[in-house]
């Protein structure tokens, strides 16, 4: 470590990226300082830091997005440098300037580079003068609806509307015809204003089957600039990345070199310093500049795995004034790496975020070829306040096929309970023949939705048996604990062997899933259980493994399953699929309400940002009545049928729970 290296670093972020940055900083002997909101007081990134300081209440605008509070925390904890991570203030030039004015080293590019690339319109104009290829489009200042509609017609449909500021697919809409342009524009503007405080948009030609390929660039303060090859981020849902890999499959050496050269030229055009990513959209013949992210990317681990370099270490060394650790000729590709983003979301409900307590979070152990980046652990709560990503699972292999095989195995060995996740979808993608051949583009998930997003079939006997074995094992463990603390642990009344006098014990567990009941009969059979469901039966036994999974034996076939019971819910993770069952308590069970009738209820917890209905108003089915925001996603909630609004028992700015009544309708209205 050079003499110029700072000794303390405040990480102005949370979750997995804060943990990731802290890991490298600790290895370099740098004191790590965490900041946290009230919602994160017991978070993993706080526990792993050397020093931690509260910066405000849960809402990000009052904590992680408050420049004043971050700077105050740095001053009070004696930080010498600040790393913004990604998201939050990472691409805010005012934050970079505030750090500089406070005498802090900002681990990132200069504010001038952020401003040049922060506006997609300005960035595209700059790239055009630098000779970087652009898609046909309109990137100007005029924002009149009719003007933009005419511009779209001139470009030729389909077009894509994009927010000028921000990223992550928010404020982005694809329009296929002029008649739907105005509505799509209004929707994009509303989402952009909510996410970035800027409703301005640009219009571009939309490629039908584009690939999303980005190039990692790095520059120092001594005029050196390099690229660390590319990543393919084409596998997306709702314009947000799900799986990323490096290098891009099927990219020939000539195009790889051309994209790398263009990316370095883009960075040099703005006097860039630090880590950045130049994003391109590509088709079979060409590639075009999309935008530049002036920060570290979520998917940076795949680049680290194929180059062998620690990009956070590079960031810290460049920020301290050192030269880049390697020249372009020293940066080489080694094998293939694939990253899967595990989100708390429900793919069957249009990827709606899921919140709750992580009652289980188990992953395979890390190794040289498998890495897990996360900011949570079992027992933590996923809230509505922040991004829904739980973890990133990254696998490396000598070839793409090898990396993919390791990813499939690692995903299958993950158990997550308490919230709904996309882990089954990730497993299906990894097992897809089309994905294995590298036939991917940004429409991959949508195009293969019939298989990737297909509803689960009726639970198989193996899943029901695993659920029942989990319940039986939990009951046995509870009995064992009760016996151990009793006055007479050897009493026959404490026995747990299932022995009955002159009878074989029988019982029925009534599991429910997706509105259907699945009764499972249990009958003691020697040292095992005969389990019967849907006119099928098998002999089964189980034992709990040290890491928490169940070792189950079903008719002599042995395998491992994740089975978690929480109150009236049982989650089974078996053979790469997750099964969620409701096991009613016979004392507490009550008849569930069928449907919402003449009501509009909150589909998930969130904040009401706008109300477009009032009592007495006549509405038609599909009319947007309430706009709800949760986990950086905007939901436009529409009338379920024609009718008259009876009441609106919610107000703008209010936080609502899932299932809470938002609008009621008059009977026969």
C-alpha positions as CSV (number, residue, x, y, z in Angstrom):
1,X,0.0,0.0,0.0
2,X,1.4,3.4,-1.0
3,X,1.9,6.2,1.4
4,X,-0.9,8.2,-0.1
5,X,-3.5,5.6,0.8
6,X,-6.2,6.9,3.2
7,X,-6.7,5.0,6.5
8,X,-10.5,5.3,7.0
9,X,-13.4,5.0,4.6
10,X,-17.1,5.8,5.1
11,X,-19.3,3.7,2.9
12,X,-22.3,5.8,2.0
13,X,-24.6,2.9,1.2
14,X,-26.2,-0.2,2.6
15,X,-26.8,-3.9,1.9
16,X,-24.6,-6.2,-0.1
17,X,-22.5,-3.4,-1.8
18,X,-21.7,-1.9,1.6
19,X,-20.5,-5.4,2.8
20,X,-18.6,-5.9,-0.5
21,X,-16.7,-2.6,-0.2
22,X,-15.9,-3.2,3.5
23,X,-14.4,-6.6,2.6
24,X,-11.8,-5.2,0.4
25,X,-11.1,-2.2,2.6
26,X,-10.5,-4.4,5.6
27,X,-8.1,-6.5,3.5
28,X,-6.2,-3.3,2.7
29,X,-6.0,-2.3,6.3
30,X,-8.5,0.6,6.0
31,X,-10.9,1.3,8.8
32,X,-14.5,0.9,7.6
33,X,-17.3,3.2,8.7
34,X,-21.0,2.2,8.0
35,X,-24.0,4.5,8.0
36,X,-27.5,3.2,8.7
37,X,-31.1,4.3,8.9
38,X,-33.5,3.2,11.6
39,X,-34.7,0.3,9.4
40,X,-31.0,-0.9,9.2
41,X,-29.9,-0.6,12.8
42,X,-29.3,-4.3,13.0
43,X,-28.3,-4.9,9.4
44,X,-25.3,-7.0,8.3
45,X,-23.4,-4.1,6.8
46,X,-23.5,-2.4,10.2
47,X,-22.4,-5.5,12.1
48,X,-19.4,-6.0,9.7
49,X,-18.1,-2.4,9.9
50,X,-15.5,-1.1,12.4
51,X,-17.6,2.0,13.1
52,X,-21.2,2.7,12.4
53,X,-23.4,5.8,12.7
54,X,-27.1,6.4,12.4
55,X,-28.1,9.0,9.8
56,X,-31.9,9.1,10.0
57,X,-35.2,7.4,9.7
58,X,-36.1,4.6,7.2
59,X,-37.1,6.7,4.2
60,X,-34.0,7.0,1.9
61,X,-34.6,10.7,1.3
62,X,-34.1,11.3,5.0
63,X,-31.1,9.0,5.4
64,X,-29.1,7.5,2.5
65,X,-30.1,10.3,0.1
66,X,-29.3,13.1,2.5
67,X,-26.0,14.7,1.5
68,X,-25.9,16.8,4.6
69,X,-26.3,13.8,6.9
70,X,-23.7,11.7,5.1
71,X,-21.1,14.5,5.2
72,X,-21.9,15.1,8.9
73,X,-21.4,11.4,9.6
74,X,-18.0,11.5,7.8
75,X,-16.9,14.5,9.8
76,X,-18.0,13.1,13.2
77,X,-16.4,9.7,12.6
78,X,-13.1,11.1,11.2
79,X,-13.5,9.5,7.8
80,X,-10.8,10.5,5.2
81,X,-12.7,9.1,2.2
82,X,-16.2,8.3,1.1
83,X,-17.3,5.4,-1.2
84,X,-20.9,5.8,-2.5
85,X,-21.4,2.3,-3.7
86,X,-24.1,2.2,-6.4
87,X,-27.6,3.7,-6.3
88,X,-28.5,6.4,-3.8
89,X,-25.9,9.2,-4.2
90,X,-23.4,7.4,-6.3
91,X,-24.1,9.4,-9.5
92,X,-25.0,12.7,-7.8
93,X,-22.4,15.3,-8.8
94,X,-23.6,17.6,-5.9
95,X,-22.5,14.8,-3.5
96,X,-19.1,14.5,-5.1
97,X,-18.6,18.3,-4.8
98,X,-19.9,18.3,-1.2
99,X,-17.3,15.6,-0.3
100,X,-14.5,17.6,-2.0
101,X,-15.6,20.8,-0.2
102,X,-15.6,18.9,3.1
103,X,-12.0,17.8,2.5
104,X,-13.0,14.2,1.8
105,X,-11.7,12.0,-0.9
106,X,-14.6,10.9,-3.1
107,X,-14.1,7.4,-4.5
108,X,-15.6,8.0,-7.9
109,X,-15.3,10.2,-10.9
110,X,-15.2,14.0,-10.8
111,X,-18.5,15.9,-10.7
112,X,-17.9,17.2,-14.3
113,X,-17.8,13.6,-15.7
114,X,-21.0,12.8,-13.8
115,X,-22.8,15.8,-15.2
116,X,-21.6,15.0,-18.7
117,X,-22.9,11.4,-18.5
118,X,-25.7,11.9,-16.0
119,X,-28.0,13.2,-18.7
120,X,-28.7,10.6,-21.3
121,X,-29.4,13.4,-23.8
122,X,-26.2,15.3,-23.2
123,X,-24.2,12.1,-23.1
124,X,-25.4,11.0,-26.5
125,X,-24.6,14.4,-28.0
126,X,-21.1,14.2,-26.6
127,X,-20.7,10.6,-27.9
128,X,-21.8,11.7,-31.3
129,X,-19.0,14.3,-31.5
130,X,-16.5,11.6,-30.2
131,X,-17.4,9.2,-33.0
132,X,-19.2,6.6,-30.8
133,X,-22.1,5.1,-32.7
134,X,-25.6,6.1,-31.7
135,X,-29.1,4.8,-32.3
136,X,-31.4,7.1,-34.4
137,X,-33.4,9.2,-32.0
138,X,-34.3,12.5,-30.4
139,X,-32.2,13.7,-27.5
140,X,-33.1,17.4,-27.4
141,X,-34.6,19.7,-24.8
142,X,-38.1,20.1,-26.3
143,X,-40.6,18.1,-24.3
144,X,-44.0,19.0,-25.7
145,X,-46.2,15.9,-26.2
146,X,-47.1,16.6,-29.8
147,X,-43.4,17.4,-30.7
148,X,-42.2,14.2,-29.1
149,X,-45.0,12.2,-30.9
150,X,-43.9,13.7,-34.2
151,X,-40.3,12.9,-33.4
152,X,-41.3,9.3,-32.7
153,X,-43.1,9.1,-36.1
154,X,-40.0,10.4,-37.8
155,X,-37.7,7.9,-36.1
156,X,-40.2,5.1,-37.0
157,X,-42.0,2.7,-34.7
158,X,-41.3,0.8,-32.5
159,X,-39.5,3.4,-30.4
160,X,-38.5,3.4,-26.8
161,X,-39.2,6.3,-24.4
162,X,-36.4,6.7,-21.8
163,X,-36.0,9.0,-18.7
164,X,-33.2,11.4,-19.3
165,X,-32.0,10.8,-15.8
166,X,-31.4,7.7,-13.8
167,X,-31.5,4.1,-14.9
168,X,-32.6,0.6,-13.8
169,X,-35.3,0.5,-16.5
170,X,-37.5,3.1,-14.6
171,X,-39.1,5.7,-16.7
172,X,-38.8,3.5,-19.8
173,X,-41.6,2.4,-22.2
174,X,-41.7,0.7,-25.5
175,X,-44.3,2.1,-28.0
176,X,-45.3,0.2,-31.1
177,X,-47.8,2.7,-32.6
178,X,-48.6,6.4,-32.6
179,X,-52.0,5.8,-30.9
180,X,-50.5,4.6,-27.7
181,X,-47.6,7.1,-27.5
182,X,-49.3,9.8,-25.4
183,X,-50.3,7.3,-22.6
184,X,-46.9,5.6,-22.6
185,X,-45.2,9.0,-22.4
186,X,-47.4,10.1,-19.4
187,X,-46.6,6.8,-17.6
188,X,-42.9,7.1,-18.3
189,X,-42.8,10.7,-17.1
190,X,-44.7,9.9,-13.9
191,X,-42.3,7.1,-13.0
192,X,-39.2,9.1,-13.9
193,X,-40.4,12.0,-11.8
194,X,-41.0,9.7,-8.8
195,X,-37.7,7.8,-9.2
196,X,-35.3,10.6,-10.2
197,X,-37.1,13.9,-9.6
198,X,-36.8,14.6,-13.4
199,X,-39.7,13.8,-15.8
200,X,-37.7,14.7,-19.0
201,X,-37.4,11.9,-21.6
202,X,-35.7,11.1,-24.9
203,X,-36.9,8.9,-27.8
204,X,-34.9,6.3,-29.6
205,X,-35.5,3.6,-32.2
206,X,-36.2,0.3,-30.5
207,X,-34.3,-2.7,-31.7
208,X,-36.5,-5.8,-31.9
209,X,-34.1,-8.4,-30.5
210,X,-31.2,-6.4,-29.0
211,X,-28.4,-7.6,-26.8
212,X,-27.4,-5.4,-23.8
213,X,-23.6,-5.5,-23.7
214,X,-21.6,-3.2,-21.4
215,X,-17.8,-2.6,-21.1
216,X,-16.0,-2.0,-17.8
217,X,-13.7,0.9,-18.1
218,X,-11.2,2.4,-15.6
219,X,-9.2,5.6,-15.6
220,X,-6.7,7.2,-13.2
221,X,-5.6,10.8,-12.6
222,X,-2.4,10.3,-14.6
223,X,-4.1,10.0,-18.0
224,X,-4.2,6.2,-18.1
225,X,-7.5,4.5,-19.3
226,X,-8.2,0.8,-19.9
227,X,-11.2,-1.5,-20.4
228,X,-11.6,-4.8,-18.6
229,X,-13.7,-6.4,-21.4
230,X,-17.4,-6.7,-21.6
231,X,-20.4,-8.2,-19.8
232,X,-23.6,-9.4,-21.4
233,X,-26.6,-8.2,-19.4
234,X,-29.3,-9.1,-21.9
235,X,-31.3,-11.4,-19.6
236,X,-33.8,-8.9,-18.1
237,X,-37.2,-8.5,-16.8
238,X,-39.1,-5.2,-17.0
239,X,-35.9,-3.6,-18.4
240,X,-33.9,-4.7,-15.3
241,X,-31.1,-7.1,-15.3
242,X,-31.5,-10.6,-13.9
243,X,-28.5,-12.6,-15.1
244,X,-25.2,-11.1,-16.3
245,X,-22.1,-12.9,-17.6
246,X,-18.6,-12.2,-18.8
247,X,-17.4,-12.4,-21.5
248,X,-20.5,-12.0,-23.8
249,X,-21.2,-15.3,-25.4
250,X,-20.6,-15.4,-29.1
251,X,-18.9,-12.1,-29.4
252,X,-16.1,-12.2,-32.0
253,X,-12.6,-10.7,-31.2
254,X,-13.0,-7.9,-33.7
255,X,-16.3,-6.6,-32.2
256,X,-14.9,-7.1,-28.7
257,X,-11.9,-4.9,-29.6
258,X,-14.1,-2.3,-31.3
259,X,-16.5,-2.0,-28.3
260,X,-13.6,-1.8,-25.9
261,X,-12.0,0.9,-27.9
262,X,-15.3,2.9,-28.1
263,X,-15.8,2.6,-24.4
264,X,-12.3,3.9,-23.6
265,X,-12.9,6.8,-26.0
266,X,-16.2,7.6,-24.3
267,X,-14.5,7.7,-20.9
268,X,-11.6,9.9,-22.2
269,X,-14.1,12.3,-23.8
270,X,-15.4,13.4,-20.3
271,X,-12.0,13.2,-18.4
272,X,-13.2,10.2,-16.5
273,X,-11.5,8.9,-13.3
274,X,-12.3,5.7,-11.5
275,X,-14.6,2.8,-12.4
276,X,-17.3,3.3,-15.0
277,X,-19.4,1.2,-17.4
278,X,-20.2,2.1,-21.0
279,X,-23.4,0.4,-22.0
280,X,-24.2,-0.6,-25.6
281,X,-27.2,-2.1,-27.3
282,X,-26.2,-4.5,-30.1
283,X,-27.8,-6.5,-32.9
284,X,-26.4,-9.0,-35.3
285,X,-24.4,-6.4,-37.3
286,X,-23.8,-3.3,-35.2
287,X,-23.6,-1.8,-31.7
288,X,-24.7,1.6,-30.4
289,X,-24.0,3.7,-27.3
290,X,-26.7,3.5,-24.7
291,X,-25.5,5.3,-21.7
292,X,-22.6,5.5,-19.2
293,X,-22.9,4.5,-15.6
294,X,-20.4,6.6,-13.6
295,X,-20.1,4.2,-10.8
296,X,-19.4,0.6,-9.9
297,X,-22.1,-1.8,-11.3
298,X,-24.1,-4.4,-9.5
299,X,-22.6,-7.0,-11.9
300,X,-19.0,-6.1,-11.4
301,X,-18.2,-9.5,-9.7
302,X,-18.3,-11.4,-13.1
303,X,-15.6,-9.1,-14.4
304,X,-13.5,-9.7,-11.3
305,X,-13.8,-13.4,-11.7
306,X,-12.7,-13.5,-15.4
307,X,-9.8,-11.0,-15.0
308,X,-8.6,-11.8,-11.5
309,X,-8.7,-8.1,-10.4
310,X,-10.5,-6.6,-7.4
311,X,-12.3,-3.6,-8.8
312,X,-13.0,-2.1,-5.4
313,X,-9.3,-2.2,-4.7
314,X,-8.7,-0.4,-8.0
315,X,-11.2,2.2,-7.0
316,X,-9.6,2.9,-3.7
317,X,-6.1,3.0,-5.2
318,X,-7.1,5.4,-8.0
319,X,-9.0,7.6,-5.5
320,X,-5.7,7.8,-3.4
321,X,-3.9,9.1,-6.5
322,X,-2.1,5.9,-7.5
323,X,-1.7,4.6,-11.1
324,X,-4.0,2.0,-12.5
325,X,-2.8,-1.4,-11.2
326,X,-2.5,-2.9,-14.7
327,X,-2.0,-1.7,-18.3
328,X,-4.3,-2.8,-21.1
329,X,-1.9,-5.5,-22.4
330,X,-1.8,-7.1,-18.9
331,X,-5.6,-7.5,-18.7
332,X,-6.7,-10.9,-20.0
333,X,-9.8,-13.1,-19.9
334,X,-9.8,-16.3,-17.9
335,X,-12.8,-18.6,-18.3
336,X,-16.4,-17.5,-17.9
337,X,-18.5,-16.1,-15.0
338,X,-22.2,-15.9,-14.6
339,X,-24.1,-13.9,-11.9
340,X,-27.7,-14.4,-10.9
341,X,-29.6,-11.7,-8.9
342,X,-31.8,-13.1,-6.2
343,X,-34.7,-10.8,-5.6
344,X,-37.5,-10.7,-3.1
345,X,-40.2,-10.6,-5.7
346,X,-43.0,-12.7,-7.2
347,X,-42.5,-13.5,-10.9
348,X,-46.1,-14.9,-11.0
349,X,-47.4,-11.5,-10.0
350,X,-45.5,-9.5,-12.6
351,X,-42.5,-9.4,-10.4
352,X,-44.2,-7.6,-7.6
353,X,-41.8,-7.0,-4.6
354,X,-42.2,-9.3,-1.6
355,X,-41.6,-8.2,2.0
356,X,-41.3,-10.0,5.2
357,X,-38.9,-11.7,7.6
358,X,-36.3,-14.1,6.2
359,X,-37.1,-17.2,8.2
360,X,-34.5,-19.1,6.3
361,X,-31.5,-18.1,4.2
362,X,-29.1,-20.9,3.3
363,X,-26.6,-20.9,0.5
364,X,-23.8,-23.3,-0.5
365,X,-20.4,-22.5,0.9
366,X,-18.3,-20.0,-1.0
367,X,-15.3,-21.3,-3.0
368,X,-12.8,-20.2,-5.6
369,X,-15.5,-20.8,-8.3
370,X,-18.7,-19.8,-6.3
371,X,-19.2,-16.4,-4.6
372,X,-22.2,-14.9,-2.8
373,X,-22.5,-11.2,-2.3
374,X,-25.3,-10.4,0.2
375,X,-26.3,-7.9,2.8
376,X,-28.8,-10.0,4.7
377,X,-28.9,-13.1,6.9
378,X,-31.6,-15.4,8.3
379,X,-33.9,-13.4,10.6
380,X,-33.5,-10.1,8.8
381,X,-36.5,-8.3,7.4
382,X,-37.0,-7.2,3.8
383,X,-38.9,-3.9,3.9
384,X,-40.6,-1.6,1.4
385,X,-38.0,1.1,1.9
386,X,-35.2,-0.2,-0.3
387,X,-34.3,-2.3,-3.3
388,X,-35.7,-5.9,-3.4
389,X,-32.4,-7.6,-4.1
390,X,-31.4,-10.2,-1.5
391,X,-28.1,-11.5,-2.9
392,X,-26.0,-12.1,-6.0
393,X,-24.8,-15.7,-6.7
394,X,-21.7,-15.7,-9.0
395,X,-20.1,-18.8,-10.5
396,X,-17.0,-19.3,-12.5
397,X,-15.9,-22.0,-14.8
398,X,-13.2,-22.7,-17.5
399,X,-16.0,-22.5,-20.1
400,X,-19.5,-21.1,-20.2
401,X,-21.0,-24.5,-19.9
402,X,-18.9,-25.2,-16.8
403,X,-20.0,-21.9,-15.2
404,X,-23.6,-22.6,-16.0
405,X,-23.5,-26.1,-14.5
406,X,-22.1,-24.7,-11.3
407,X,-24.8,-22.0,-11.2
408,X,-27.5,-24.6,-11.6
409,X,-26.1,-26.6,-8.8
410,X,-25.7,-23.6,-6.5
411,X,-29.2,-22.3,-7.1
412,X,-30.7,-25.7,-6.4
413,X,-28.8,-25.7,-3.0
414,X,-30.3,-22.4,-1.9
415,X,-33.1,-22.2,0.6
416,X,-35.0,-19.0,1.2
417,X,-38.2,-18.8,3.2
418,X,-40.3,-15.9,4.6
419,X,-40.5,-14.0,1.4
420,X,-41.3,-15.0,-2.2
421,X,-38.2,-14.9,-4.5
422,X,-37.3,-15.3,-8.1
423,X,-34.9,-18.2,-7.4
424,X,-37.1,-20.8,-9.2
425,X,-37.1,-18.5,-12.3
426,X,-33.3,-18.2,-12.1
427,X,-33.0,-22.0,-12.0
428,X,-35.3,-22.4,-14.9
429,X,-33.3,-19.9,-17.0
430,X,-30.1,-21.7,-16.1
431,X,-31.6,-25.0,-17.1
432,X,-33.1,-23.6,-20.4
433,X,-31.7,-25.1,-23.6
434,X,-32.1,-21.7,-25.3
435,X,-30.0,-20.0,-22.6
436,X,-27.4,-22.7,-22.8
437,X,-26.9,-22.1,-26.5
438,X,-26.3,-18.4,-25.8
439,X,-29.5,-17.4,-27.8
440,X,-30.2,-14.4,-25.5
441,X,-31.4,-10.9,-26.0
442,X,-33.4,-8.4,-23.8
443,X,-36.7,-10.2,-24.7
444,X,-35.5,-13.6,-23.7
445,X,-37.6,-14.0,-20.5
446,X,-40.8,-12.6,-22.2
447,X,-40.3,-14.8,-25.3
448,X,-39.9,-17.9,-23.2
449,X,-42.5,-17.0,-20.6
450,X,-44.6,-20.1,-21.3
451,X,-41.9,-22.2,-19.7
452,X,-39.9,-19.8,-17.5
453,X,-43.0,-18.2,-15.9
454,X,-45.4,-21.1,-16.2
455,X,-47.6,-21.7,-13.1
456,X,-46.5,-24.6,-10.9
457,X,-48.3,-27.8,-11.5
458,X,-50.1,-29.7,-8.8
459,X,-47.6,-30.4,-6.0
460,X,-46.0,-33.8,-6.5
461,X,-46.1,-36.4,-3.8
462,X,-42.4,-35.8,-3.1
463,X,-43.0,-32.1,-2.3
464,X,-46.0,-33.0,0.0
465,X,-44.0,-35.7,1.7
466,X,-41.1,-33.3,2.3
467,X,-43.5,-30.8,3.8
468,X,-45.0,-33.4,6.1
469,X,-41.6,-34.7,7.1
470,X,-40.6,-31.2,8.0
471,X,-43.6,-30.8,10.2
472,X,-43.0,-34.1,11.9
473,X,-39.3,-33.3,12.4
474,X,-40.1,-30.0,13.9
475,X,-42.7,-31.6,16.3
476,X,-40.1,-34.2,17.4
477,X,-37.5,-31.5,18.0
478,X,-40.0,-29.5,20.1
479,X,-40.9,-32.6,22.1
480,X,-37.2,-33.3,22.7
481,X,-36.7,-29.8,24.0
482,X,-39.7,-30.1,26.2
483,X,-38.5,-33.4,27.6
484,X,-35.1,-32.1,28.3
485,X,-36.4,-29.3,30.4
486,X,-39.1,-31.4,32.3
487,X,-38.8,-32.8,35.8
488,X,-38.9,-36.3,34.4
489,X,-37.3,-36.5,31.0
490,X,-37.5,-40.4,31.0
491,X,-41.2,-40.5,31.6
492,X,-43.1,-42.6,28.9
493,X,-45.3,-39.5,28.4
494,X,-42.2,-37.8,27.0
495,X,-41.6,-40.6,24.4
496,X,-41.3,-39.5,20.8
497,X,-41.2,-42.8,19.0
498,X,-44.9,-42.7,17.9
499,X,-45.8,-45.9,19.8
500,X,-49.4,-46.4,20.6
501,X,-51.0,-49.2,22.6
502,X,-52.7,-51.7,20.3
503,X,-52.9,-49.3,17.4
504,X,-50.9,-47.6,14.7
505,X,-51.0,-43.8,14.9
506,X,-52.7,-42.0,12.0
507,X,-53.2,-38.4,11.2
508,X,-53.9,-36.1,8.3
509,X,-52.1,-32.8,7.5
510,X,-54.1,-30.6,5.3
511,X,-51.8,-28.5,3.1
512,X,-53.2,-25.8,0.8
513,X,-51.6,-24.1,-2.2
514,X,-53.0,-21.8,-4.8
515,X,-56.6,-22.3,-3.6
516,X,-56.4,-26.1,-3.6
517,X,-56.3,-28.5,-0.7
518,X,-53.8,-31.3,-0.5
519,X,-54.5,-33.7,2.4
520,X,-51.6,-35.8,3.4
521,X,-52.2,-39.0,5.4
522,X,-49.5,-40.2,7.8
523,X,-49.3,-43.6,9.3
524,X,-46.4,-44.9,11.4
525,X,-44.6,-47.8,9.8
526,X,-41.9,-49.2,12.0
527,X,-39.2,-46.6,12.2
528,X,-40.6,-44.7,9.2
529,X,-43.9,-43.1,8.0
530,X,-46.2,-44.2,5.3
531,X,-47.3,-41.0,3.5
532,X,-50.3,-41.0,1.3
533,X,-51.6,-38.2,-0.9
534,X,-53.8,-38.1,-4.1
535,X,-54.0,-42.0,-4.1
536,X,-50.3,-42.3,-4.0
537,X,-48.1,-43.5,-1.1
538,X,-44.5,-44.0,-0.2
539,X,-42.5,-44.9,2.9
540,X,-40.4,-42.0,4.2
541,X,-38.1,-40.9,6.9
542,X,-36.1,-37.8,7.6
543,X,-33.4,-36.2,9.8
544,X,-32.2,-32.7,10.2
545,X,-28.7,-31.9,8.9
546,X,-26.3,-29.6,10.8
547,X,-26.8,-26.7,8.3
548,X,-30.6,-26.9,8.7
549,X,-31.7,-28.9,5.6
550,X,-33.6,-32.2,5.8
551,X,-32.0,-35.4,4.7
552,X,-35.1,-37.3,3.4
553,X,-35.5,-40.9,2.2
554,X,-38.5,-41.5,-0.1
555,X,-39.0,-45.1,-0.9
556,X,-35.2,-45.7,-0.7
557,X,-34.3,-42.6,-2.7
558,X,-32.2,-40.2,-0.6
559,X,-31.9,-36.5,-1.2
560,X,-31.8,-33.1,0.6
561,X,-34.6,-30.7,0.9
562,X,-35.1,-27.3,2.5
563,X,-38.2,-27.3,4.7
564,X,-39.2,-24.3,6.8
565,X,-42.3,-23.9,9.0
566,X,-43.3,-20.5,10.2
567,X,-46.7,-20.3,11.9
568,X,-49.2,-21.6,9.4
569,X,-46.8,-21.7,6.5
570,X,-44.5,-24.4,5.2
571,X,-41.9,-23.7,2.5
572,X,-40.3,-26.6,0.7
573,X,-37.3,-26.3,-1.6
574,X,-36.8,-29.5,-3.5
575,X,-35.2,-30.3,-6.8
576,X,-34.8,-26.7,-7.8
577,X,-38.4,-25.7,-7.2
578,X,-40.0,-23.9,-4.3
579,X,-43.4,-25.0,-2.9
580,X,-45.3,-22.8,-0.5
581,X,-48.0,-24.4,1.6
582,X,-50.6,-23.1,4.0
583,X,-51.1,-25.4,7.0
584,X,-54.2,-24.0,8.8
585,X,-54.3,-24.1,12.5
586,X,-57.6,-25.9,13.2
587,X,-58.3,-23.6,16.1
588,X,-57.5,-20.4,14.3
589,X,-58.7,-21.3,10.8
590,X,-61.4,-19.0,9.4
591,X,-63.2,-18.8,6.2
592,X,-61.2,-16.6,3.8
593,X,-62.9,-13.9,2.0
594,X,-63.5,-14.8,-1.7
595,X,-62.2,-12.1,-4.0
596,X,-62.2,-8.3,-3.4
597,X,-65.7,-7.7,-4.9
598,X,-66.3,-4.0,-5.4
599,X,-63.0,-2.9,-4.0
600,X,-59.6,-1.9,-5.1
601,X,-57.0,-3.1,-2.6
602,X,-53.2,-2.6,-2.3
603,X,-51.5,-5.6,-4.0
604,X,-48.3,-5.1,-1.9
605,X,-47.3,-2.8,0.9
606,X,-46.2,0.6,-0.3
607,X,-46.8,4.4,-0.4
608,X,-49.7,6.0,-2.1
609,X,-48.2,8.7,-4.3
610,X,-51.3,9.9,-6.2
611,X,-55.0,9.5,-6.0
612,X,-57.0,10.0,-9.2
613,X,-60.5,9.0,-7.9
614,X,-63.1,10.7,-5.7
615,X,-66.5,9.6,-4.3
616,X,-69.3,9.8,-6.9
617,X,-66.9,9.6,-9.8
618,X,-68.0,7.3,-12.7
619,X,-65.1,5.1,-13.9
620,X,-64.5,2.5,-16.5
621,X,-62.6,-0.7,-16.2
622,X,-58.9,0.0,-16.6
623,X,-59.1,3.6,-15.5
624,X,-56.1,4.4,-13.2
625,X,-57.4,5.4,-9.8
626,X,-54.4,5.1,-7.4
627,X,-50.7,5.2,-8.0
628,X,-48.7,3.2,-5.5
629,X,-44.9,3.1,-5.1
630,X,-42.9,0.3,-3.4
631,X,-39.3,-0.8,-3.7
632,X,-38.5,1.8,-6.4
633,X,-41.4,0.4,-8.6
634,X,-44.5,2.4,-9.5
635,X,-47.8,0.5,-9.7
636,X,-50.8,2.1,-11.5
637,X,-53.8,0.5,-9.9
638,X,-56.9,0.5,-12.2
639,X,-60.6,0.0,-11.7
640,X,-61.5,-3.7,-11.9
641,X,-64.8,-2.9,-13.6
642,X,-67.1,-0.1,-14.8
643,X,-68.9,1.6,-11.8
644,X,-69.1,4.5,-9.4
645,X,-66.6,5.3,-6.7
646,X,-68.2,5.0,-3.3
647,X,-65.2,6.0,-1.0
648,X,-61.5,6.5,-1.1
649,X,-60.2,5.6,2.4
650,X,-56.6,6.4,1.6
651,X,-54.6,9.6,1.0
652,X,-51.5,10.6,-0.9
653,X,-48.3,10.1,1.1
654,X,-49.9,7.4,3.2
655,X,-48.1,4.0,3.7
656,X,-50.5,1.1,3.2
657,X,-50.3,-2.6,3.9
658,X,-51.0,-5.4,1.4
659,X,-54.7,-6.0,1.1
660,X,-55.6,-2.6,2.6
661,X,-58.7,-1.0,1.0
662,X,-57.9,1.9,-1.3
663,X,-61.1,2.5,-3.2
664,X,-64.6,1.0,-2.8
665,X,-67.4,1.1,-5.4
666,X,-71.1,1.6,-5.0
667,X,-73.2,-1.5,-5.5
668,X,-74.8,-1.7,-8.9
669,X,-72.9,1.5,-9.8
